[in-house]
């Protein structure tokens, strides 16, 4: 089991923190699912591609320690201003010294900025034995089911934006050129037991639990 724990958390406080309408867009919408995919309390948490630190600030009340890393210097500076008590690293997540491993690693709309194989391997090695990895990303369609989800996302998008607005982060997003099929195949190969799911708003999730005994999982 992860080595670091914080006291038991108030479930209602978690719900309020992660279901807030603040800063809503197609990516932050999935912050609300994080406590379901990897229930708090958390020990050491790393957010890869933290941007200006929105997710790190939401995680912090329920974690022992929170670290964010981003390649954009301006975003890291803003994150530090907004949450001076948290640790933010300016650098490439593939090579930066982040002081891992971590009990929870999150990666929201950042994996497609990396080489897929190298990115998955790096994320995997950052997770402590018994810890969890949560990835949310976008991809290109590779089969009929993918187009069905694209249609559902399109239908849901306009009323959602009308009700919730749309927040634009300071770091511009880049479109993914990987396909859902390849992401599924590579994640299944490198993260045995990973759960891959399609979601609305043209997103997918990967949720993986590292073996508690620390066995090597590379194949």
Number of C-alpha atoms within 10 A of each C-alpha: 13 18 13 15 17 15 11 10 14 11 12 8 11 19 13 11 17 20 15 14 14 15 15 19 19 18 17 21 17 20 21 17 14 17 16 9 16 19 14 21 19 29 20 24 27 30 24 25 27 28 28 27 26 17 19 26 18 16 25 18 17 23 22 17 22 24 22 28 26 25 18 18 16 15 22 24 17 15 23 18 13 14 16 11 12 17 17 26 22 18 17 15 21 16 8 13 11 18 9 15 19 28 29 27 27 25 20 23 24 22 23 18 14 13 12 16 14 12 16 19 16 14 22 22 15 20 27 25 20 18 26 25 25 21 21 23 22 27 20 19 18 13 11 9 11 18 14 12 18 20 15 14 17 14 13 13 16 12 11 15 14 9 9 14 14 14 14 10 13 12 16 8 11 11 13 15 12 17 15 21 15 14 23 17 12 14 22 16 15 16 23 16 14 19 16 19 13 18 18 18 22 22 22 20 21 21 20 25 22 25 18 12 10 11 9 9 13 10 7
